[in-house]
Amino acid sequence: MNLSRRVLAVIVGVTMVVTLPAASASAALRTKKFKMPSGNIGCLLARGTLRCDILSGLEPEPKRDCELDWTGLAVAADGKARPVCAGDTVMDRDARTLEYGAKWKRKGIVCRSRRSGLRCHNRKNNGFFLSRDSWDTF
């Protein structure tokens, strides 16, 4: 066996493991859109308002009438949070994932992802909590 065959045999028998640095949970995700790890909640910041839709629907549904669907919640940088009645969704399955324990921050709005749900607020501390089982505006 010549030297080149021995080297080739060693290279073929080696398994490479490449580890890429993970994003820190304390680092803020700064994209205009994101989704929760569950894939059930997706958010988009557009024209100064963050809208977060939940595919399983708002539970319980708001008491007001909605001719379309109660898709989720929204909050502007300086406004109050409110339920969204819409015929579309901002959910994008290709959006970056906001891992549990991580934070998203843009245009005066901050969101924290937890296993229990998503909590977002603006600079006036108006905001919302959204999960599969419940939701609230404050």
N, C-alpha and C positions, 0 to 999 in steps of 0.2 A: 504494500500500500504506500503510495507516495504521500508527501506532506499535504498537498492540496486536498486529497480525499479525506485525510484525518481532520483537517480544519472544517471541511464541509460537514462531516459527520457530527462534529461538536456544535456547529451552528444550527443544524437541523434539530438537534436534540434539546435546544434551549427554548424555554417559554419566556417571552417578554411580557412584563407587566408594566404598563405605563400609568402613572398616577398623576392626574391633573389637579391643581389646587382647586378646592371647592370654594364657592362664594361664602363669605362669612355671614352668619345669621344676623349680625349687627350691621352689615353693609346694606345701604339703601338701594333698592332696585329703582332705576330712574327711567324706565320706559313709559310710553303713553298708555300701554295696555299690558295687562297681566291676568293670570288665572291662579286659582288656588290649586294645591296639589291634588285635591279630590276630583278636579275637573268639573265641579258642579257650579262654581262661581267664577265669572269672568268680568273684568272691569276695563273701562276705557275713559281716558281723560280727553275731552273735546270742548273747546271754547270755554275753558275755565271751570267746567263741571265734570266731576267724576261720577260715572254711572256704573253700577255693579249689578249685573243680572245673575239670577240663580235659576238654573235649568229645572230644578224640582219645583219651582214656584214659591211665592211668599206664603208662609204658613204661620199664623192664620192669614187669610186674605184681608186686606184693608176693608173697612166697612163702607167706604164710598163706592159708587158705581164705576165700572171700567168696561167700556165697550170692546176692548181688545183683551190683553192679558196683563196681569200684574207681574211684570218681569223682574223687578228688583228695586233698588234704592239709588238715589242720587244726592249729591251735595256739591254746592259751588264753594269756591274759596271763601266767600264772605256771606253765604246764605244758610238757610236752614235745610236740613235733610228732609227728603220726601220720598214716598213710594212712587214708582214709575209704572204708568199704564201705557203699553206700547204694543205695536204689532211686529216689532223686530227684536233683535237681541244684539248686544255688544260682545257676546261670548265669541272668542276666537281661540279655537283649539291649538293654534300655532303660536299663541302669545307665550311670553316667558312665564315661568312658574314662580310665584312668590312663596317660597318654602315656609313651612311652619316655623315661627319664631323670627321671621325676617320682617323688614319694614319697607314700605314703598313711600316715597316722598316726592311731590312735585307741585309747583304752583300754589303753595300754601295749604295743601292737603296731605295728611299723613295717614297711612293704613298699616295695621299690624295683622299678620297672618298667625292664627293659632289653630290648633286642632279643634277647638270649640267653635270657631268661626272667624269672620273678618270684621275688624273694628276700624272705622275710618272717621277722621274729624278734620275740621278746618281750623284756621288760626283763631276763630272765635269760639272754639270748642263745641261747635255744632257738628253733629255727625250721625253715624248709624252703626249698628251691629247687625250682621247678617249671617245666618247659618241655615242648615237644612230644617231644623226644628223650630226656629224662632227668628224674630227680627225686632229691631227697636230703633227709633230715631230719638235724638236728644239735642 
